[in-house]
């Protein structure tokens, strides 16, 4: 029986470009995986317990999957997605899996289909397409394998050839699972990243209480501007002690500000008292991006800015199910004007690394590539989230390389919660880059030896360098 994935997946259909892409991919396909930013659960690696069942592993935690099914009328409750108030949801994993399999056709042509087919074939040895009639057989095969020791999280980490993976924790997290990993003696490298959204965004739920808790944890007076900033420094140092090399910032916009110390302190005091002025709250978020950049200049953490998502677009879904349930929607994003205050402050720093991501592809050639192509502090993150697809990756290369080149980008990161899909995502990125490089060689725009060197850089070396790993 033919497999679900083809050896020439995503390469040119024929000719010299196909031959070159094959050679390039053969040279990098087995390189270790550098996963410098993502959202897998450190508890998995800490406890190393078997994954519970196919539904809990592949369906319930993956918003790429359930947002598509929800768009076609499948209730989140019927997919086992937990509710905030504890109201009933489907708990039978076979029923959840069957419902998913019955709707698998919805993913035709999507990157999710590519990843899942790769997981089914290469991780679980399944070459038969998933649908309603094969659902039970697939479930039984996967469930049986998940009970084996070589399918526990640490074994899969090693099988996937992951050299390092970064999880992402909030500023108030005690990092207990990272401590458990460190104390266990296991050699797998799992590090954290500092995500301070809950204590820099006045619109984040429980913001005032979050600042109180930040002060308690850090031993600082977060009722004052100086104490608040010092609390961030303390927490960043704590995260660095557990391997963090980066911070991550998921702001609604890329807007930054560079207020005087006195003006920043006055703004903080108004925010701390609970200002309901939207302009002040936006200004505070903008100022805090610049403050975080200045801290990165001082402590060496790479700064990632992930702006432009209208998070929790549906209040009904947010109130019932909480964050990260598929209702984060891309918005138009300005970078040239929005980042100027930050860049005026630190943009020329050669030892600072700020990685920019976007959900607004119109900004690639117009703003992002020109900015990263001249400011020493800036690098471009790969095609992200909704654009983490073959088409999105190609557009990224086509629209940024002409101005920023390859070396002002940072390779690939998978940015996923779906642990089993990590090898698939990296393979897709490697194939797309090999196809792009092969085209440049075929068009006489790049020497073949340079393409082989670049293929390795894009798959492995650039991410290591950019994230200081």
PyMOL commands that set and color helices and strands:
alter all, ss='L'
color gray80, all
select helices_A, chain A and resi 15-28+42-47+54-58+63-71+77-79+93-102+104-107+111-123+135-146+149-151+153-159+176-184+197-199+207-218+225-240+261-272+278-299+315-321+340-346+363-372+385-387+390-404+419-442+448-466
alter helices_A, ss='H'
color red, helices_A
select strands_A, chain A and resi 33-35+162-166+169-170+190-191+194-195+246-249+302-306+309-310+329-330+354-357+378-380
alter strands_A, ss='S'
color yellow, strands_A
deselect
rebuild
show_as cartoon
